[in-house]
Amino acid sequence: MLVKSITLNNIRSYTDETINFPDGSTLLMGDIGSGKTTILLAMEFALFGILKSDLSGEALLRNGKK
């Protein structure tokens, strides 16, 4: 499976963001706290749902959002 893009709505620091991935390999880089892990966790949640003993779905939401 190839992920072409992901749209994040009210996921942690992202209010409404679409990230398009080019063909080939992609490197996520940035300062600490810039949202790299959030992108990966959102992709994991979208593909596999909630995994037992891992991060809950509510933990991915922006504070005060549903």
MOPAC internal coordinates of N, CA, C and O (Angstrom, degrees):
PM7 1SCF
backbone

  N    0.0000 0     0.00 0     0.00 0    0    0    0
  C    1.4392 1     0.00 0     0.00 0    1    0    0
  C    1.5305 1   108.90 1     0.00 0    2    1    0
  O    1.2310 1   121.00 1   -44.08 1    3    2    1
  N    1.3091 1   115.70 1   135.92 1    3    2    1
  C    1.4575 1   122.01 1   175.69 1    5    3    2
  C    1.5179 1   109.34 1  -110.16 1    6    5    3
  O    1.2310 1   120.96 1   -52.21 1    7    6    5
  N    1.3081 1   115.77 1   127.79 1    7    6    5
  C    1.4634 1   120.46 1   176.35 1    9    7    6
  C    1.5189 1   107.15 1   -90.21 1   10    9    7
  O    1.2310 1   120.47 1   -62.17 1   11   10    9
  N    1.3124 1   116.70 1   117.83 1   11   10    9
  C    1.4692 1   122.34 1  -178.87 1   13   11   10
  C    1.5170 1   112.18 1   -89.32 1   14   13   11
  O    1.2310 1   120.83 1   143.69 1   15   14   13
  N    1.3543 1   116.03 1   -36.31 1   15   14   13
  C    1.4646 1   120.14 1   179.84 1   17   15   14
  C    1.5185 1   109.11 1  -160.96 1   18   17   15
  O    1.2310 1   121.55 1   -16.42 1   19   18   17
  N    1.3138 1   114.65 1   163.58 1   19   18   17
  C    1.4642 1   121.17 1   174.92 1   21   19   18
  C    1.5281 1   107.41 1  -141.79 1   22   21   19
  O    1.2310 1   120.88 1   -41.30 1   23   22   21
  N    1.3235 1   115.92 1   138.70 1   23   22   21
  C    1.4575 1   121.51 1   177.84 1   25   23   22
  C    1.5241 1   108.05 1  -113.09 1   26   25   23
  O    1.2310 1   120.99 1   -54.23 1   27   26   25
  N    1.3271 1   115.72 1   125.77 1   27   26   25
  C    1.4591 1   121.75 1  -178.78 1   29   27   26
  C    1.5270 1   108.95 1  -111.11 1   30   29   27
  O    1.2310 1   120.60 1   -61.58 1   31   30   29
  N    1.3278 1   116.45 1   118.42 1   31   30   29
  C    1.4672 1   122.51 1   177.18 1   33   31   30
  C    1.5236 1   108.68 1  -119.54 1   34   33   31
  O    1.2310 1   120.89 1   -63.89 1   35   34   33
  N    1.3337 1   115.90 1   116.11 1   35   34   33
  C    1.4645 1   122.15 1   179.87 1   37   35   34
  C    1.5275 1   112.39 1    56.49 1   38   37   35
  O    1.2310 1   120.93 1  -138.84 1   39   38   37
  N    1.3122 1   115.82 1    41.16 1   39   38   37
  C    1.4551 1   122.13 1   175.23 1   41   39   38
  C    1.5203 1   107.54 1  -107.76 1   42   41   39
  O    1.2310 1   120.81 1   -70.65 1   43   42   41
  N    1.3173 1   116.06 1   109.35 1   43   42   41
  C    1.4642 1   123.94 1  -177.34 1   45   43   42
  C    1.5213 1   111.34 1    45.39 1   46   45   43
  O    1.2310 1   119.19 1    63.72 1   47   46   45
  N    1.3233 1   119.16 1  -116.28 1   47   46   45
  C    1.4712 1   120.90 1  -174.73 1   49   47   46
  C    1.5315 1   113.29 1   -82.42 1   50   49   47
  O    1.2310 1   119.62 1   175.51 1   51   50   49
  N    1.3185 1   118.33 1    -4.49 1   51   50   49
  C    1.4638 1   121.77 1  -178.01 1   53   51   50
  C    1.5272 1   110.09 1   -96.62 1   54   53   51
  O    1.2310 1   120.15 1   -61.31 1   55   54   53
  N    1.3328 1   117.33 1   118.69 1   55   54   53
  C    1.4637 1   120.28 1   177.40 1   57   55   54
  C    1.5215 1   111.14 1   -84.61 1   58   57   55
  O    1.2310 1   120.11 1   134.54 1   59   58   57
  N    1.3284 1   117.39 1   -45.46 1   59   58   57
  C    1.4681 1   122.61 1   177.98 1   61   59   58
  C    1.5221 1   107.54 1  -161.02 1   62   61   59
  O    1.2310 1   120.73 1   -81.52 1   63   62   61
  N    1.3082 1   116.21 1    98.48 1   63   62   61
  C    1.4666 1   121.04 1  -173.96 1   65   63   62
  C    1.5217 1   109.76 1  -139.14 1   66   65   63
  O    1.2310 1   120.28 1   -43.95 1   67   66   65
  N    1.3266 1   117.08 1   136.05 1   67   66   65
  C    1.4579 1   122.41 1   172.54 1   69   67   66
  C    1.5176 1   107.97 1  -115.47 1   70   69   67
  O    1.2310 1   121.14 1   -50.97 1   71   70   69
  N    1.3269 1   115.43 1   129.03 1   71   70   69
  C    1.4574 1   121.56 1   179.89 1   73   71   70
  C    1.5201 1   107.58 1  -114.34 1   74   73   71
  O    1.2310 1   120.41 1   -58.88 1   75   74   73
  N    1.3128 1   116.81 1   121.12 1   75   74   73
  C    1.4613 1   122.77 1   177.80 1   77   75   74
  C    1.5164 1   108.88 1   -99.97 1   78   77   75
  O    1.2310 1   120.95 1   -48.21 1   79   78   77
  N    1.3208 1   115.80 1   131.79 1   79   78   77
  C    1.4544 1   121.71 1  -179.53 1   81   79   78
  C    1.5269 1   109.40 1  -102.63 1   82   81   79
  O    1.2310 1   119.76 1   -51.86 1   83   82   81
  N    1.3271 1   118.06 1   128.14 1   83   82   81
  C    1.4645 1   120.75 1   177.56 1   85   83   82
  C    1.5267 1   110.42 1   -73.73 1   86   85   83
  O    1.2310 1   120.45 1   -13.88 1   87   86   85
  N    1.3219 1   116.74 1   166.12 1   87   86   85
  C    1.4605 1   120.47 1   174.50 1   89   87   86
  C    1.5201 1   109.16 1   -63.06 1   90   89   87
  O    1.2310 1   120.70 1   -32.46 1   91   90   89
  N    1.3157 1   116.28 1   147.54 1   91   90   89
  C    1.4590 1   120.70 1   179.57 1   93   91   90
  C    1.5192 1   110.97 1    96.59 1   94   93   91
  O    1.2310 1   121.22 1    20.09 1   95   94   93
  N    1.3037 1   115.28 1  -159.91 1   95   94   93
  C    1.4656 1   121.48 1  -177.97 1   97   95   94
  C    1.5238 1   110.84 1   -83.60 1   98   97   95
  O    1.2310 1   121.27 1   -29.43 1   99   98   97
  N    1.3274 1   115.17 1   150.57 1   99   98   97
  C    1.4614 1   121.29 1   178.80 1  101   99   98
  C    1.5207 1   108.84 1  -127.54 1  102  101   99
  O    1.2310 1   120.70 1   -45.11 1  103  102  101
  N    1.3167 1   116.27 1   134.89 1  103  102  101
  C    1.4460 1   122.70 1   176.75 1  105  103  102
  C    1.5206 1   108.58 1  -111.32 1  106  105  103
  O    1.2310 1   120.79 1   -56.67 1  107  106  105
  N    1.3354 1   116.10 1   123.33 1  107  106  105
  C    1.4597 1   120.32 1   174.77 1  109  107  106
  C    1.5201 1   107.44 1   -95.46 1  110  109  107
  O    1.2310 1   120.74 1   -60.38 1  111  110  109
  N    1.3239 1   116.20 1   119.62 1  111  110  109
  C    1.4595 1   119.07 1   179.36 1  113  111  110
  C    1.5127 1   109.81 1  -138.90 1  114  113  111
  O    1.2310 1   121.15 1   -29.08 1  115  114  113
  N    1.3176 1   115.41 1   150.92 1  115  114  113
  C    1.4507 1   121.06 1   179.39 1  117  115  114
  C    1.5085 1   110.02 1   168.88 1  118  117  115
  O    1.2310 1   121.05 1    -2.91 1  119  118  117
  N    1.3103 1   115.60 1   177.09 1  119  118  117
  C    1.4562 1   121.35 1   179.38 1  121  119  118
  C    1.5231 1   111.03 1   -65.99 1  122  121  119
  O    1.2310 1   121.39 1   -16.67 1  123  122  121
  N    1.3208 1   114.95 1   163.33 1  123  122  121
  C    1.4551 1   121.01 1   174.85 1  125  123  122
  C    1.5226 1   108.07 1   -60.68 1  126  125  123
  O    1.2310 1   120.69 1   -48.15 1  127  126  125
  N    1.3361 1   116.29 1   131.85 1  127  126  125
  C    1.4609 1   120.76 1   178.69 1  129  127  126
  C    1.5125 1   114.51 1    83.77 1  130  129  127
  O    1.2310 1   119.95 1  -167.88 1  131  130  129
  N    1.3349 1   117.71 1    12.12 1  131  130  129
  C    1.4658 1   119.53 1  -177.63 1  133  131  130
  C    1.5261 1   113.72 1   -87.34 1  134  133  131
  O    1.2310 1   119.53 1   170.87 1  135  134  133
  N    1.3587 1   118.49 1    -9.13 1  135  134  133
  C    1.4613 1   120.37 1   174.62 1  137  135  134
  C    1.5144 1   116.03 1   111.75 1  138  137  135
  O    1.2310 1   119.46 1  -169.55 1  139  138  137
  N    1.3253 1   118.63 1    10.45 1  139  138  137
  C    1.4623 1   121.38 1   179.97 1  141  139  138
  C    1.5272 1   111.67 1   -62.09 1  142  141  139
  O    1.2310 1   120.58 1   131.06 1  143  142  141
  N    1.3124 1   116.50 1   -48.94 1  143  142  141
  C    1.4610 1   121.20 1  -179.77 1  145  143  142
  C    1.5166 1   111.14 1   -65.70 1  146  145  143
  O    1.2310 1   120.01 1   144.79 1  147  146  145
  N    1.3147 1   117.59 1   -35.21 1  147  146  145
  C    1.4640 1   121.50 1   178.13 1  149  147  146
  C    1.5170 1   110.65 1   -59.51 1  150  149  147
  O    1.2310 1   120.14 1   138.27 1  151  150  149
  N    1.3238 1   117.34 1   -41.73 1  151  150  149
  C    1.4682 1   121.25 1   178.42 1  153  151  150
  C    1.5251 1   110.00 1   -60.96 1  154  153  151
  O    1.2310 1   120.66 1   133.50 1  155  154  153
  N    1.3229 1   116.35 1   -46.50 1  155  154  153
  C    1.4672 1   120.23 1  -178.95 1  157  155  154
  C    1.5249 1   111.67 1   -66.84 1  158  157  155
  O    1.2310 1   119.65 1   138.62 1  159  158  157
  N    1.3294 1   118.27 1   -41.38 1  159  158  157
  C    1.4639 1   121.13 1   178.10 1  161  159  158
  C    1.5257 1   111.59 1   -65.09 1  162  161  159
  O    1.2310 1   120.09 1   141.62 1  163  162  161
  N    1.3222 1   117.44 1   -38.38 1  163  162  161
  C    1.4653 1   121.10 1   177.91 1  165  163  162
  C    1.5313 1   110.59 1   -65.30 1  166  165  163
  O    1.2310 1   120.53 1   140.19 1  167  166  165
  N    1.3295 1   116.59 1   -39.81 1  167  166  165
  C    1.4679 1   119.94 1   177.52 1  169  167  166
  C    1.5263 1   110.46 1   -65.70 1  170  169  167
  O    1.2310 1   120.18 1   137.75 1  171  170  169
  N    1.3212 1   117.27 1   -42.25 1  171  170  169
  C    1.4636 1   121.23 1   178.20 1  173  171  170
  C    1.5262 1   110.51 1   -61.62 1  174  173  171
  O    1.2310 1   120.42 1   136.14 1  175  174  173
  N    1.3362 1   116.80 1   -43.86 1  175  174  173
  C    1.4590 1   121.24 1   179.04 1  177  175  174
  C    1.5231 1   111.13 1   -63.36 1  178  177  175
  O    1.2310 1   120.34 1   137.71 1  179  178  177
  N    1.3435 1   116.96 1   -42.29 1  179  178  177
  C    1.4678 1   120.74 1  -179.61 1  181  179  178
  C    1.5245 1   111.63 1   -65.13 1  182  181  179
  O    1.2310 1   120.35 1   143.51 1  183  182  181
  N    1.3112 1   116.93 1   -36.49 1  183  182  181
  C    1.4646 1   120.41 1  -176.88 1  185  183  182
  C    1.5302 1   113.62 1   -83.54 1  186  185  183
  O    1.2310 1   120.32 1   142.34 1  187  186  185
  N    1.3316 1   116.99 1   -37.66 1  187  186  185
  C    1.4606 1   120.27 1  -170.94 1  189  187  186
  C    1.5182 1   114.75 1  -119.65 1  190  189  187
  O    1.2310 1   119.51 1   172.79 1  191  190  189
  N    1.3302 1   118.54 1    -7.21 1  191  190  189
  C    1.4571 1   121.15 1  -178.04 1  193  191  190
  C    1.5168 1   111.10 1    74.67 1  194  193  191
  O    1.2310 1   121.00 1    20.90 1  195  194  193
  N    1.3162 1   115.70 1  -159.10 1  195  194  193
  C    1.4564 1   121.29 1  -179.21 1  197  195  194
  C    1.5242 1   108.45 1   -81.50 1  198  197  195
  O    1.2310 1   120.89 1   -54.77 1  199  198  197
  N    1.3208 1   115.91 1   125.23 1  199  198  197
  C    1.4601 1   121.37 1   176.41 1  201  199  198
  C    1.5188 1   108.75 1   -99.07 1  202  201  199
  O    1.2310 1   120.53 1   -42.22 1  203  202  201
  N    1.3275 1   116.59 1   137.78 1  203  202  201
  C    1.4605 1   120.98 1  -178.33 1  205  203  202
  C    1.5253 1   110.46 1   -59.54 1  206  205  203
  O    1.2310 1   120.93 1   -38.84 1  207  206  205
  N    1.3038 1   115.83 1   141.16 1  207  206  205
  C    1.4661 1   126.21 1   177.27 1  209  207  206
  C    1.5257 1   113.46 1    65.47 1  210  209  207
  O    1.2310 1   119.90 1  -169.70 1  211  210  209
  N    1.3023 1   117.80 1    10.30 1  211  210  209
  C    1.4614 1   120.78 1   175.43 1  213  211  210
  C    1.5235 1   108.76 1  -108.50 1  214  213  211
  O    1.2310 1   120.49 1    13.76 1  215  214  213
  N    1.2876 1   116.66 1  -166.24 1  215  214  213
  C    1.4591 1   123.25 1  -179.93 1  217  215  214
  C    1.5245 1   110.92 1   -61.66 1  218  217  215
  O    1.2310 1   120.36 1   -46.48 1  219  218  217
  N    1.3238 1   116.92 1   133.52 1  219  218  217
  C    1.4635 1   120.38 1   179.02 1  221  219  218
  C    1.5287 1   110.11 1   -77.80 1  222  221  219
  O    1.2310 1   120.80 1   -19.46 1  223  222  221
  N    1.3080 1   116.07 1   160.54 1  223  222  221
  C    1.4563 1   120.70 1   178.30 1  225  223  222
  C    1.5182 1   112.14 1   -62.22 1  226  225  223
  O    1.2310 1   120.22 1   143.92 1  227  226  225
  N    1.3340 1   117.18 1   -36.08 1  227  226  225
  C    1.4636 1   120.89 1   179.72 1  229  227  226
  C    1.5224 1   111.74 1   -66.98 1  230  229  227
  O    1.2310 1   119.94 1   152.58 1  231  230  229
  N    1.3199 1   117.71 1   -27.42 1  231  230  229
  C    1.4704 1   121.22 1   179.94 1  233  231  230
  C    1.5284 1   111.37 1   -68.91 1  234  233  231
  O    1.2310 1   120.01 1   161.30 1  235  234  233
  N    1.3338 1   117.60 1   -18.70 1  235  234  233
  C    1.4639 1   120.96 1   178.22 1  237  235  234
  C    1.5251 1   112.73 1   -83.90 1  238  237  235
  O    1.2310 1   120.49 1   161.38 1  239  238  237
  N    1.3375 1   116.66 1   -18.62 1  239  238  237
  C    1.4634 1   119.74 1  -176.11 1  241  239  238
  C    1.5230 1   111.87 1   -74.68 1  242  241  239
  O    1.2310 1   121.54 1   -28.29 1  243  242  241
  N    1.3286 1   114.65 1   151.71 1  243  242  241
  C    1.4587 1   121.27 1   170.66 1  245  243  242
  C    1.5128 1   109.33 1   -62.34 1  246  245  243
  O    1.2310 1   119.66 1   -33.24 1  247  246  245
  N    1.3118 1   118.25 1   146.76 1  247  246  245
  C    1.4643 1   121.99 1   179.33 1  249  247  246
  C    1.5247 1   110.83 1   -56.03 1  250  249  247
  O    1.2310 1   120.85 1   -53.75 1  251  250  249
  N    1.3307 1   115.99 1   126.25 1  251  250  249
  C    1.4526 1   121.60 1   177.42 1  253  251  250
  C    1.5176 1   114.79 1    81.68 1  254  253  251
  O    1.2310 1   119.06 1  -174.96 1  255  254  253
  N    1.3128 1   119.40 1     5.04 1  255  254  253
  C    1.4730 1   122.49 1  -179.74 1  257  255  254
  C    1.5168 1   110.46 1  -107.51 1  258  257  255
  O    1.2310 1   121.15 1   -23.24 1  259  258  257
  N    1.3351 1   115.40 1   156.76 1  259  258  257
  C    1.4596 1   121.80 1   177.91 1  261  259  258
  C    1.5026 1   110.43 1  -112.59 1  262  261  259
  O    1.2310 1   120.10 1   180.00 1  263  262  261

